[in-house]
Amino acid sequence: MSADTPVISGASVVKLARGVRLHEDPVRGQMVLLAPERAMALDDIAVAIVQALDGKRSLDRIADDFAAKFDAPAAEIAGDVRAFAHELAIRRLLEIVE
Protein backbone atom coordinates (compact mmCIF):
# COMPACT_ATOMS: atom_id res chain seq x y z
CA MET A 1 0.00 0.00 0.00
CA SER A 2 1.51 3.35 -1.00
CA ALA A 3 1.52 6.49 1.12
CA ASP A 4 -1.18 7.97 -1.17
CA THR A 5 -3.58 5.06 -0.67
CA PRO A 6 -6.37 6.10 1.71
CA VAL A 7 -6.99 3.88 4.71
CA ILE A 8 -10.62 2.81 4.84
CA SER A 9 -11.93 0.59 7.62
CA GLY A 10 -15.32 -0.35 8.96
CA ALA A 11 -14.97 2.43 11.51
CA SER A 12 -14.41 5.05 8.80
CA VAL A 13 -17.01 7.80 8.45
CA VAL A 14 -16.99 9.21 4.93
CA LYS A 15 -18.95 11.49 2.65
CA LEU A 16 -18.74 12.56 -0.97
CA ALA A 17 -15.86 14.92 -1.61
CA ARG A 18 -16.54 18.56 -2.33
CA GLY A 19 -17.74 18.99 -5.91
CA VAL A 20 -18.88 15.36 -6.24
CA ARG A 21 -22.58 14.66 -6.63
CA LEU A 22 -25.02 11.97 -7.59
CA HIS A 23 -26.83 12.76 -10.83
CA GLU A 24 -29.44 11.02 -12.95
CA ASP A 25 -28.33 10.77 -16.58
CA PRO A 26 -31.60 10.76 -18.56
CA VAL A 27 -29.84 9.91 -21.83
CA ARG A 28 -28.38 6.69 -20.47
CA GLY A 29 -31.20 6.09 -18.01
CA GLN A 30 -28.86 5.55 -15.08
CA MET A 31 -27.35 7.29 -12.09
CA VAL A 32 -23.80 8.63 -12.30
CA LEU A 33 -21.39 10.11 -9.82
CA LEU A 34 -20.18 13.41 -11.21
CA ALA A 35 -16.89 15.01 -10.24
CA PRO A 36 -14.90 17.76 -11.92
CA GLU A 37 -13.97 16.43 -15.38
CA ARG A 38 -15.08 12.85 -14.66
CA ALA A 39 -18.14 10.69 -14.25
CA MET A 40 -18.68 7.20 -12.91
CA ALA A 41 -21.72 5.13 -13.88
CA LEU A 42 -23.38 3.41 -10.92
CA ASP A 43 -25.62 0.38 -10.58
CA ASP A 44 -28.50 0.29 -8.07
CA ILE A 45 -26.35 -1.14 -5.27
CA ALA A 46 -23.67 1.52 -5.74
CA VAL A 47 -26.35 4.24 -5.71
CA ALA A 48 -27.70 2.91 -2.39
CA ILE A 49 -24.20 2.95 -0.90
CA VAL A 50 -23.44 6.46 -2.17
CA GLN A 51 -26.74 7.74 -0.77
CA ALA A 52 -25.84 6.23 2.62
CA LEU A 53 -22.44 7.96 2.80
CA ASP A 54 -23.74 10.80 4.95
CA GLY A 55 -20.60 11.73 6.88
CA LYS A 56 -22.29 10.67 10.14
CA ARG A 57 -22.45 6.87 10.12
CA SER A 58 -19.48 4.51 9.99
CA LEU A 59 -19.19 2.10 7.09
CA ASP A 60 -19.90 -0.78 9.51
CA ARG A 61 -23.09 0.95 10.65
CA ILE A 62 -24.17 1.47 7.04
CA ALA A 63 -23.46 -2.22 6.31
CA ASP A 64 -25.43 -3.30 9.41
CA ASP A 65 -28.37 -1.14 8.29
CA PHE A 66 -28.27 -2.71 4.80
CA ALA A 67 -28.00 -6.23 6.26
CA ALA A 68 -31.10 -5.65 8.36
CA LYS A 69 -33.01 -3.96 5.52
CA PHE A 70 -32.24 -6.64 2.92
CA ASP A 71 -31.97 -9.64 5.28
CA ALA A 72 -28.47 -10.37 3.97
CA PRO A 73 -25.19 -11.54 5.56
CA ALA A 74 -23.68 -8.59 7.45
CA ALA A 75 -20.05 -9.66 6.94
CA GLU A 76 -20.46 -9.93 3.16
CA ILE A 77 -22.20 -6.56 2.91
CA ALA A 78 -19.57 -4.93 5.15
CA GLY A 79 -16.80 -6.18 2.87
CA ASP A 80 -18.60 -4.89 -0.22
CA VAL A 81 -19.32 -1.48 1.33
CA ARG A 82 -15.70 -1.05 2.48
CA ALA A 83 -14.31 -2.15 -0.90
CA PHE A 84 -16.57 0.27 -2.79
CA ALA A 85 -15.73 3.14 -0.40
CA HIS A 86 -12.03 2.36 -0.80
CA GLU A 87 -12.35 2.51 -4.59
CA LEU A 88 -14.12 5.88 -4.36
CA ALA A 89 -11.43 7.15 -1.99
CA ILE A 90 -8.65 6.09 -4.40
CA ARG A 91 -10.42 8.05 -7.13
CA ARG A 92 -10.61 11.05 -4.75
CA LEU A 93 -14.41 11.02 -4.79
CA LEU A 94 -14.69 10.65 -1.00
CA GLU A 95 -13.70 12.67 2.00
CA ILE A 96 -12.83 10.80 5.19
CA VAL A 97 -14.58 12.55 8.09
CA GLU A 98 -13.31 10.23 10.83
N, C-alpha and C positions, 0 to 999 in steps of 0.2 A: 504494500500500500504506500503510495507516495505521499509527500507532505501536503499536496494539494487535494488529496482525496478526503471528502468530508466524512466524519465519523457519525454514523446514524445507528442508533440502538432503539430498542423498544421504549426506553425512557425518554427518547427525543421528542420534543414538542416543536413542530415546524408549521410554517405557513408559506403560501406562495410568495416568491420574491417580489420586490417592488417592480411594477411594470408588467407583471405576468398576470394573465387573466384567462378565465374559462370563457369560451365563445362558441356559439352555435354557428356552424358553417352551412348555410342553407343550400349552397350549390352542391356540396358533397353529402348533405344530409347527416352530418355527424358533428360531434363536439370536438373542439380543438383547444389546446393550450397555446395561447399567443404570448410571445415575448418579443422584445425588440429584435427585428430582423429574423425571426424564426417562428415556426409553428410545429406543434406535435399533435397528430391525430390520436384521439383517445377512444377506447371501447367503453362500454357501459360500466364495467368494473373499475376502470381507471377514473372515469368521471366520478363515481361514488367515492373513491378514495380522495381525489382532489377536493371534492366538496367537503369532505370531513377534515381536511387539514386546516383547522381553524386557529392555530396558534395558541390554543388553550389546553387541548387534550394531548396526552402522549400517544405515540404510535401504538403502544400496547393497549391503551384504553380504547382507541379507535378500533383495533382488531377485535377486542372483547365485545364491543358494541355490535360489530358486524357479525361475529360468531353467534351472538344471541338473536339478532334480527333474522339471520338466514339459516339458523340451526345447523351450523357448519363447524368443523374442527378448529378450535381457537388457535392451536399451534400452527396449523397450515396457513390460516388467514394472516396470523402475525408475521410469518415469514414472507408472505407475498406483499403485505403492506410495507414492511421494512425494505424489501428489495426494490419496490417501486419508488419509495421515497428516496432511497439511495441513488437510484438512477436519475431522478429529478434533481437531486442535490449536485450530482456530478455535472449535469447540464446547466447548473446555476439557475434553476427555476424555483428553488426553494430557499427559504431563510430559516436557519435553525434559531428558535427562540430560546430554548433551554436544552 
